[in-house]
Amino acid sequence: MLYLWIKAFHVIAVISWMAGMLYLPRLFVYHCDAPKGSIQSDTFKIMERRLLKAIINPAMIVTWVLGLILIWQGGWYTSGWLHAKVLLVLILSGVHGMLSRMVKDFAADRNERPQKFYRMINEVPTVLMIGIVILVIVKPF
């Protein structure tokens, strides 16, 4: 029964992490249009920082901790599908780190990238999520 509770909270953490990972690049798209030093830009800075610090970072940590517990308790560590999933989650964690860096760049008014870049980056977590969900549900190998 404990395993199911851990799994439920793991899924909740994943949903929270993904919601933030999908929303943050959208904020960057709109932040690009805000003049540096404007009230609008300052508002985006606050929104981005709070989203990262209050939702995305804690959700990623909980996702990883509970995921590792599930791997251990479920005995999944020898499964091929899990190795592929962990690789995709590592890549997603790298994207998380990249987005964290972008929050710092926007906070310091150092963004040089156009909206189109952030529109494309916004799709990366979605593609990774699709792969992760398929691996977990279908367990193809």
Secondary structure, 3 states (H helix, E strand, C coil): CHHHHHHHHHHHHHHHHHHHHHHHHHHHHHHHHCCCCCHHHHHHHHHHHHHHHHHHHHHHHHHHHHHHHHHHHHCHHHCHHHHHHHHHHHHHHHHHHHHHHHHHHHHCCCCCCCHHHHHHHCCHHHHHHHHHHHHHHHCCC
